[in-house]
Amino acid sequence: MTKKQLYDITLGYLEEKCPMQYTELLYESPFQLLVAVVLSAQCTDERVNTVTPKLFELYPTAALMSQATPEDIYQYIKSVSYPNSKAKYLVALAQRITTQYNGNVPSQLEELTTLPGVGRKTANVIQSIVFHKAALAVDTHVFRVSHRIGLVSEMSTTPYAVEKELTKYISTSKISRAHFWLLYHGRYICTAKKPKCTECGLIEYCKYFKKQNKKSVKEPQIKLNNLSLLK
């Protein structure tokens, strides 16, 4: 089977079984989505959604959040991962957006990644959802599923390497949607621990499933102790 055939089969299946093409994060503006995505680094969307309602009630805009202190923000986000660092990021990025971009979230990758706490993954999420650009964010789910199925090579050991390999084979019209298909397949079916292979229609083609049966699975790993890796 060629790599193109594998992509066609995989994306066709995921489009049918995982049609969701939206984030589960709760937000009402581009700025609020940016805040939620920063908070979601190494944290579940479910957890983030428990803290953002009150946070956004008090600080709904960049201008208002820019006037807060990290200590103010910490009180509302302390239940997420790395709350001290994220509180500092949020105040600093709100200040940058307010002073440099008139309170508006910038649309360009180069601009987004200059914001405190915003890496390539976060920037791609914003570009895709807010600005409808062909950007593919690689989080832990996309990273894991892409390797397990065999969409990317074992040499692609970083999120950026995975992104480049995926976008090489996925058409521009499907790139943003493919992010959600891979993400939700990884979140609900191809989970990190005890993947639900019996519920997956891709096991015939899945590299991980074949290796698992041979008891010789070796998956590329992301060092999750590095907060900046998956921003």
C-alpha positions in Angstrom: 0.0 0.0 0.0 1.3 3.4 -0.9 1.5 6.3 1.6 -1.2 8.1 -0.4 -3.5 5.2 -0.2 -3.0 4.9 3.5 -3.9 8.6 3.9 -6.9 8.3 1.7 -8.3 5.3 3.7 -7.5 6.9 7.1 -8.9 10.3 6.4 -12.0 8.8 4.7 -12.7 6.6 7.7 -12.1 9.4 10.3 -14.2 11.9 8.4 -17.1 9.4 8.6 -16.6 8.3 12.2 -15.2 11.5 13.7 -17.1 14.3 11.9 -16.5 16.9 14.7 -14.7 19.9 13.3 -14.7 22.2 16.2 -12.9 22.6 19.5 -14.6 21.5 22.8 -13.1 24.5 24.5 -15.6 27.1 25.6 -15.1 30.7 24.4 -16.9 33.7 22.9 -14.1 35.6 21.2 -10.7 35.0 19.5 -9.0 36.3 22.6 -10.9 33.9 24.9 -10.0 31.0 22.6 -6.4 31.9 22.7 -6.5 32.0 26.5 -8.3 28.6 26.6 -5.7 27.0 24.3 -2.8 28.3 26.4 -4.5 26.9 29.5 -5.0 23.5 27.7 -1.3 22.8 27.3 -0.8 19.4 29.1 -4.3 19.8 30.5 -7.7 18.4 29.4 -10.3 20.6 27.7 -12.8 19.4 30.3 -10.6 20.9 33.1 -10.0 24.1 31.2 -13.8 24.5 30.7 -14.3 24.4 34.5 -12.1 27.4 35.1 -12.6 29.7 32.1 -16.3 30.8 32.8 -15.4 32.7 35.9 -12.1 33.9 34.4 -13.8 35.2 31.3 -16.6 36.8 33.4 -14.0 39.0 35.1 -11.5 39.3 32.2 -13.4 38.9 29.0 -11.0 41.0 26.9 -7.2 41.5 26.5 -7.5 45.1 27.8 -9.1 43.9 31.0 -6.8 41.0 31.5 -3.8 43.2 30.8 -4.6 45.1 34.0 -4.6 42.0 36.2 -1.6 40.6 38.0 -0.4 37.0 37.6 -1.6 36.5 41.2 -5.1 37.6 40.2 -5.2 35.2 37.4 -3.7 32.3 39.4 -6.7 32.3 41.8 -9.0 31.3 38.9 -6.7 28.8 37.1 -4.9 27.1 40.0 -6.6 23.7 39.2 -5.0 23.5 35.7 -1.5 22.2 35.1 1.4 24.7 35.6 -0.9 27.5 36.9 2.0 29.8 38.0 3.6 29.8 34.6 0.3 30.1 32.7 -0.9 33.0 34.9 2.3 34.9 33.9 1.8 34.0 30.3 -1.8 35.2 30.2 -1.1 38.6 31.7 1.9 39.1 29.5 0.1 38.1 26.3 -2.9 40.2 27.1 -0.6 43.2 27.6 1.2 42.5 24.3 -2.1 42.2 22.4 -3.4 45.4 24.0 -0.4 47.5 23.3 0.8 46.1 20.0 -2.4 44.8 18.3 -5.1 47.2 19.6 -6.7 44.4 21.6 -7.1 42.1 18.5 -5.5 38.7 18.3 -3.0 38.7 15.4 -3.6 36.3 12.5 -0.1 35.6 11.3 1.9 32.6 12.6 5.0 34.8 13.1 3.0 37.3 15.1 1.2 34.8 17.2 4.3 32.9 18.2 5.9 36.1 19.6 3.1 36.2 22.3 4.1 34.9 25.7 3.1 31.3 26.2 2.1 30.8 22.5 4.0 28.2 20.5 3.4 26.8 17.1 0.7 24.4 18.2 -1.4 27.1 19.8 -0.8 29.5 16.9 -2.0 26.8 14.4 -5.2 26.3 16.5 -5.9 30.0 16.3 -5.1 30.3 12.6 -7.3 27.3 11.8 -10.4 28.1 14.0 -10.4 31.9 14.1 -8.9 32.8 10.7 -9.9 29.7 8.7 -6.4 29.0 7.5 -5.0 25.7 6.4 -3.0 25.1 9.6 -2.6 21.7 11.4 -1.9 21.8 15.1 -0.1 18.8 16.4 -0.9 18.0 20.0 -0.3 14.7 21.9 -3.3 13.0 20.3 -2.4 13.9 16.7 1.2 13.0 17.4 0.3 9.6 18.8 -2.3 8.6 16.3 -0.2 9.6 13.3 2.7 7.4 14.5 0.5 4.5 15.5 -1.3 4.3 12.2 1.9 4.8 10.3 1.0 8.2 8.7 4.4 9.5 9.7 7.8 7.9 10.0 9.5 7.0 13.3 12.1 9.7 12.4 9.4 12.3 13.0 10.1 12.7 16.7 8.9 16.3 17.2 5.5 17.9 16.7 6.9 20.1 14.0 8.3 17.1 12.1 4.9 15.4 12.3 3.2 18.6 11.1 5.4 18.8 8.1 4.9 15.2 7.1 1.2 15.3 7.6 0.7 18.5 5.5 2.8 17.0 2.8 0.1 14.3 2.1 -3.1 16.0 3.2 -4.8 18.4 0.8 -5.0 22.0 1.7 -8.8 21.8 1.8 -8.7 19.1 4.5 -5.8 20.1 6.7 -7.7 22.0 9.3 -10.4 19.3 9.5 -7.8 16.5 9.6 -6.5 18.0 12.9 -9.9 17.4 14.5 -10.4 14.0 13.0 -7.0 12.8 14.3 -7.4 14.6 17.7 -10.8 13.1 18.5 -9.8 9.7 17.3 -6.9 9.9 19.7 -8.9 11.3 22.5 -11.8 8.8 22.4 -10.6 5.7 20.5 -6.8 5.5 20.1 -6.1 6.5 23.6 -2.6 6.6 25.2 -3.4 3.8 27.6 -5.6 0.8 26.5 -6.5 2.0 23.1 -9.9 0.7 22.0 -8.7 -1.2 19.0 -11.8 -3.4 18.8 -13.8 -0.2 18.1 -11.5 1.0 15.3 -12.0 0.3 11.7 -8.4 1.0 10.8 -6.7 -2.0 12.5 -6.2 -3.7 9.2 -3.9 -0.9 8.2 -2.6 0.2 11.7 1.1 -0.2 12.3 0.6 -0.1 16.0 -2.0 -2.9 16.0 0.2 -5.2 14.0 3.2 -4.6 16.2 1.1 -5.0 19.3 0.1 -8.5 18.2 3.8 -9.3 17.9 4.5 -7.8 21.3 7.1 -5.4 20.0 5.6 -2.0 20.2 8.0 0.9 20.3 6.3 4.3 20.1 8.0 7.7 19.6 7.6 9.7 22.8 7.2 13.4 23.6 8.9 14.6 26.7 6.0 16.0 28.5 8.0 17.7 31.2 8.7 20.4 28.7 5.8 22.9 28.8 6.9 24.7 25.7 6.9 21.7 23.5 3.2 21.5 22.9 2.1 25.1 23.1 
